[in-house]
Each structure stands twice: as C-alpha cells, then as structure tokens.
Amino acid sequence: MPHEMVFGNIPNIPNLKVFGCICYRNNNERDKTKSRANKCIFLGYSTTTKAYRVFDIEDGKLVTAVDVKFLEKEILHPHPVMEDMIETPPIPTNAHDDERSKVDETMD
C-alpha cells in the first residue's frame, strides 16, 4: 500500500539517504592528533532512536550516530574489512563427481 493511503500524508522523500553511500561521522574525541571524523558506510536508520546506522570502516564496527555528513554520490567498493565479515558458504559438490575423481586417481 502506498504511504499516502495508509498514513494520510505524503512522505518526506528528501530525508531518505542512499544505501551504501560514503559518510563521515563525528568521533567527538578531543585528541588533536586524531581525525575529527571517521569514514563510514551508510546502512540505514536506527529503529530505537532518531539516528543513522553506519559501518565505521576505520574501527570495523557497526555504529549508531546522529552527527553524520553524507556523500551520496560516492559508493564504496568492497573493502578488505567487509570481505572478512562476509561468510561464503562452501560450494556443494555432486557425489557422482567425487566418485568419478576417485576412479580417475586409482587408474593413474
């Protein structure tokens, strides 16, 4: 059902952000040697507070943040930290193929 039919008003679309875009969250640290913001990837909105859910690339953590600046035209390419977090299931093999390879090995 369209939003307008359910809630009786037109949704405010400009508030929506591009999923997976680059963003920077304020790290609120007072250390002058550290950067003031951490590079993140926008993942969505918090369901419990008025905040954003972002993946902090530098810390490797999923964070809820309010003070976020978005670069919606920039999408991050796969990052080594993210690849480590994704588990790929093993490729199933056909039992018939296993038997055939065993027969080939015994013939050699």
Sequence and secondary structure as in RCSB ss.txt:
>XXXX:A:sequence
MPHEMVFGNIPNIPNLKVFGCICYRNNNERDKTKSRANKCIFLGYSTTTKAYRVFDIEDGKLVTAVDVKFLEKEI
LHPHPVMEDMIETPPIPTNAHDDERSKVDETMD
>XXXX:A:secstr
  HHHHHSS   GGG   TTEEEEEE     TTS SEEEEEEEEE SSSS EEEEETTTTEEEEESSEEEEEEEE
    HHHHHH         HHHHHHHHHHHHH 
